[in-house]
């Protein structure tokens, strides 16, 4: 049922209901009044100018320090004035007469005839190490050619294996033995250890020793152990490795900081040598030319 509400009228007109204060009317505030009421809240949130500038300065200093420490400092030695011997594009370590290089497929096609000319001169190159194998089944694509050419052009040659801690050490050793036909005029085999592969110190040492002993048994000579200065101190600084000739990688320093005995020092990766495009690692032997020859297999068996 529809019921119509009754309406009071006066003189035939509808009587308007009395309007309460504020009803049906929108309060309008001036922009100045609105800004005045909100300004205390904004003032509480806005950082003072001097504080913003101070914070920006601190961030700039921290960024600059971090950039220098991680990207400039490790290579700053390259830009130091050379007050000693300058050769092959770098400042050479003093008091070492036997120099050499190490190469892999990264050096591309080498002009061995031009490289052989560096066997004479002020800083003659006498030895060449070259990458042979990595892990359990990867042979360096340039090894066979480089190994053959190094002998042809009269260099004392050596071969190294890049150790993969995640692959069985004996499998790696056997792969190196099958790949590298060292003879009596060659330097001892080299094991290059640069990563842990997620192994702890004891596990890594066990794998490295297994490789060294298997290869030593085959060639009849103690292999050379190559690793970085800090890596050696952290993971391989054990008496079990003292009998193996040490080849230390220690870049951009004036002298070797390692206090133990060592045979070779890889002192830079920024060498420029005629016959090789791009940069190449430079090394020195800690001894005389006769001492280098005494390391060869014919004198070590």
matplotlib code that plots the C-alpha trace (Angstrom):
import matplotlib.pyplot as plt

x = [0.0, 1.4, 0.9, 1.6, 3.1, 1.1, 2.7, 2.0, 1.3, 0.8, -1.3, -1.0, 2.8, 5.0, 6.6, 10.3, 11.9, 14.1, 17.7, 20.2, 23.5, 25.9, 23.4, 23.4, 26.4, 30.0, 32.6, 35.1, 38.5, 40.9, 44.2, 46.1, 44.2, 44.7, 48.4, 48.7, 47.0, 49.1, 52.5, 53.4, 52.9, 55.1, 57.7, 58.0, 58.6, 61.0, 64.7, 66.7, 68.8, 72.1, 71.3, 70.5, 73.7, 75.6, 74.0, 74.8, 78.4, 78.7, 77.2, 79.6, 82.6, 81.5, 80.8, 84.2, 86.0, 84.3, 85.0, 88.7, 89.1, 87.5, 88.3, 91.3, 93.5, 94.1, 95.4, 97.0, 100.5, 100.0, 100.0, 102.8, 106.0, 108.6, 111.9, 113.4, 113.5, 110.8, 110.1, 107.3, 105.0, 105.4, 107.8, 109.8, 110.9, 114.5, 117.3, 115.8, 117.6, 115.3, 112.0, 109.1, 105.4, 102.4, 99.8, 96.6, 94.0, 93.1, 96.3, 95.0, 97.3, 100.9, 103.6, 106.2, 108.9, 108.5, 108.1, 111.4, 113.3, 112.5, 114.9, 117.6, 117.9, 117.9, 115.2, 115.3, 112.3, 113.5, 110.5, 106.9, 104.2, 101.0, 97.6, 97.0, 93.9, 91.1, 88.9, 88.4, 87.8, 88.6, 91.8, 93.0, 92.4, 95.7, 97.9, 99.1, 100.2, 101.7, 103.6, 105.1, 106.0, 107.7, 110.1, 110.7, 111.7, 114.0, 112.0, 112.1, 108.5, 106.0, 102.4, 99.8, 96.4, 93.6, 92.2, 88.4, 87.7, 84.3, 85.8, 87.5, 91.2, 92.5, 90.3, 91.9, 95.4, 94.9, 93.4, 96.5, 98.8, 97.1, 97.2, 100.7, 103.8, 106.5, 110.1, 113.4, 113.9, 110.6, 109.8, 107.8, 104.0, 102.1, 98.9, 97.0, 94.7, 92.6, 89.1, 87.6, 84.6, 82.6, 85.0, 86.3, 90.0, 90.5, 88.6, 90.5, 93.8, 93.0, 92.0, 95.1, 97.5, 95.8, 96.5, 100.1, 101.0, 99.4, 101.2, 104.5, 104.3, 103.9, 106.5, 109.0, 109.2, 107.4, 104.9, 104.9, 102.1, 100.6, 98.3, 97.7, 99.5, 96.3, 94.8, 98.0, 98.0, 94.3, 93.9, 97.3, 99.6, 100.4, 103.6, 102.3, 102.9, 106.3, 108.2, 106.5, 108.0, 105.8, 104.8, 103.2, 100.7, 101.1, 100.3, 101.1, 103.6, 107.3, 108.4, 107.0, 105.5, 105.4, 108.0, 108.4, 110.5, 109.2, 110.5, 108.4, 106.6, 103.7, 104.0, 101.5, 98.8, 99.4, 102.5, 102.9, 105.1, 105.8, 104.2, 101.2, 98.1, 96.7, 98.1, 99.9, 101.1, 104.8, 106.9, 110.3, 112.3, 113.9, 117.3, 119.7, 119.4, 121.4, 119.0, 116.0, 117.7, 118.2, 114.5, 113.9, 112.9, 116.3, 117.9, 115.1, 114.4]
y = [0.0, 3.4, 6.1, 9.7, 11.8, 14.9, 18.2, 21.4, 24.4, 28.0, 29.9, 27.1, 27.1, 24.5, 25.6, 25.3, 23.4, 25.5, 25.2, 24.3, 26.1, 24.8, 22.5, 22.7, 25.0, 24.2, 25.9, 27.7, 28.4, 30.8, 29.4, 31.5, 30.0, 26.5, 27.0, 28.5, 25.5, 22.9, 24.6, 23.3, 19.8, 20.4, 22.1, 19.1, 16.8, 19.0, 18.4, 21.6, 22.7, 22.4, 18.8, 17.8, 19.3, 17.5, 14.2, 14.6, 15.4, 12.3, 10.1, 11.6, 10.9, 7.3, 6.6, 8.1, 6.1, 2.8, 3.5, 4.1, 1.1, -1.4, 0.0, 2.3, 1.1, -2.4, -0.9, 2.3, 0.8, 1.0, 4.8, 5.2, 6.8, 4.2, 5.0, 1.6, -0.5, 0.0, -2.8, -4.4, -1.5, -1.8, -1.1, -4.3, -5.7, -4.9, -7.5, -10.3, -11.3, -14.1, -13.0, -14.9, -14.9, -17.2, -17.6, -19.3, -19.1, -15.6, -14.3, -15.5, -16.2, -15.4, -14.3, -16.6, -15.3, -11.8, -13.1, -15.0, -11.8, -10.9, -13.6, -11.1, -7.5, -5.7, -7.9, -11.2, -13.6, -17.1, -19.1, -19.5, -21.2, -22.1, -23.3, -27.0, -28.2, -27.2, -29.4, -33.0, -32.6, -29.2, -28.7, -25.2, -24.9, -23.2, -25.5, -27.9, -25.1, -23.0, -25.9, -26.9, -23.4, -22.6, -25.4, -24.6, -21.0, -21.9, -21.0, -23.0, -24.2, -25.3, -26.3, -25.7, -27.1, -24.9, -26.7, -27.1, -28.0, -29.4, -32.1, -35.2, -34.3, -37.6, -37.4, -33.9, -35.2, -38.1, -35.7, -33.5, -36.4, -37.6, -34.2, -32.9, -34.8, -33.1, -34.1, -33.7, -30.0, -28.8, -27.2, -29.2, -29.4, -26.6, -26.7, -23.4, -23.0, -19.8, -20.8, -22.9, -24.0, -23.9, -26.4, -25.7, -25.4, -29.1, -30.4, -28.0, -29.1, -32.8, -32.3, -30.2, -32.8, -35.7, -33.9, -33.0, -36.6, -38.3, -36.0, -36.2, -40.0, -39.9, -37.3, -38.1, -34.4, -32.3, -30.0, -26.3, -24.8, -21.5, -19.4, -15.8, -14.3, -13.9, -17.2, -19.0, -17.5, -18.3, -21.8, -23.4, -22.1, -25.6, -27.5, -30.2, -27.8, -26.5, -29.0, -27.9, -25.0, -22.0, -19.6, -16.6, -14.2, -10.8, -7.8, -4.1, -4.2, -3.3, -6.6, -10.0, -9.8, -13.6, -14.6, -18.2, -19.6, -19.1, -19.7, -17.6, -14.3, -13.2, -9.5, -8.0, -8.9, -5.7, -6.6, -5.5, -7.9, -7.8, -10.7, -10.8, -8.7, -7.2, -7.6, -10.6, -11.8, -11.1, -13.2, -13.3, -16.3, -16.1, -17.1, -17.2, -18.7, -21.7, -22.0, -22.1, -24.8, -26.8, -27.0, -28.7, -32.4, -33.7, -32.3, -33.1, -36.8]
z = [0.0, -0.9, 1.7, 0.8, 3.5, 4.4, 3.8, 5.7, 3.5, 4.1, 1.7, -0.8, -0.7, 0.7, 4.0, 3.9, 6.8, 9.1, 8.1, 10.8, 11.1, 8.6, 6.9, 3.1, 3.0, 2.2, 4.3, 2.0, 3.3, 1.6, 0.2, 2.7, 5.6, 4.2, 3.7, 7.2, 8.8, 6.9, 7.1, 10.6, 9.4, 6.3, 8.3, 10.5, 7.4, 5.4, 6.1, 6.6, 3.6, 5.5, 6.6, 3.0, 1.8, 4.5, 3.7, 0.0, 0.8, 2.9, 0.2, -2.4, -0.1, 0.5, -3.1, -4.1, -1.5, -2.5, -6.2, -5.5, -3.2, -5.5, -9.0, -8.8, -6.0, -7.4, -10.6, -9.3, -9.8, -13.5, -13.4, -10.9, -12.3, -13.2, -11.6, -12.4, -15.5, -18.2, -20.7, -22.5, -21.6, -17.8, -15.0, -14.6, -11.2, -10.5, -9.9, -12.1, -15.3, -16.5, -18.0, -19.5, -20.4, -20.0, -22.8, -23.8, -26.5, -25.3, -27.0, -30.4, -33.2, -32.1, -34.5, -33.2, -35.5, -34.2, -30.6, -30.9, -31.6, -27.9, -26.9, -27.5, -26.2, -22.8, -21.3, -23.2, -22.8, -22.1, -21.1, -22.1, -20.0, -21.9, -20.8, -21.7, -20.0, -17.6, -15.5, -16.6, -20.3, -21.7, -23.7, -24.6, -28.4, -29.0, -26.8, -29.4, -31.8, -29.1, -27.5, -30.8, -31.9, -28.5, -29.0, -32.6, -31.8, -28.9, -25.8, -22.6, -22.4, -19.8, -19.6, -17.0, -15.9, -14.6, -11.6, -11.2, -7.5, -8.4, -10.7, -9.5, -9.0, -10.4, -13.4, -14.1, -13.5, -16.0, -18.5, -18.3, -18.6, -21.8, -23.3, -22.4, -23.8, -21.7, -22.6, -20.9, -22.1, -20.6, -17.3, -14.7, -15.1, -13.5, -11.5, -11.5, -8.5, -8.3, -7.0, -4.2, -6.2, -3.0, -1.2, 2.3, 3.0, 3.8, 0.8, -1.6, -0.2, -0.5, -4.2, -5.0, -3.3, -5.2, -8.5, -7.6, -6.5, -9.5, -11.9, -10.0, -10.2, -14.0, -14.9, -12.2, -11.0, -8.5, -10.3, -9.9, -7.9, -9.2, -7.2, -6.0, -3.0, -0.9, -2.1, -1.1, 2.4, 2.9, 1.4, 0.6, 3.3, 4.6, 5.1, 2.7, -0.2, 0.8, -1.3, -4.5, -6.5, -6.1, -8.9, -7.3, -8.9, -7.3, -9.4, -9.3, -6.5, -6.4, -4.7, -3.6, -0.1, 0.3, 2.9, 1.8, -1.1, -4.6, -8.2, -10.5, -10.1, -12.4, -11.7, -14.3, -16.7, -18.8, -20.7, -24.3, -26.3, -30.0, -31.8, -29.4, -29.9, -26.7, -23.2, -21.9, -18.5, -17.6, -15.3, -13.8, -12.6, -9.1, -10.2, -13.1, -16.6, -15.4, -12.5, -14.9, -16.9, -13.8, -13.3, -16.6, -16.4, -17.7, -14.6, -12.1, -12.5]

ax = plt.figure().add_subplot(projection="3d")
ax.plot(x, y, z, "-o")
ax.set_aspect("equal")
plt.show()
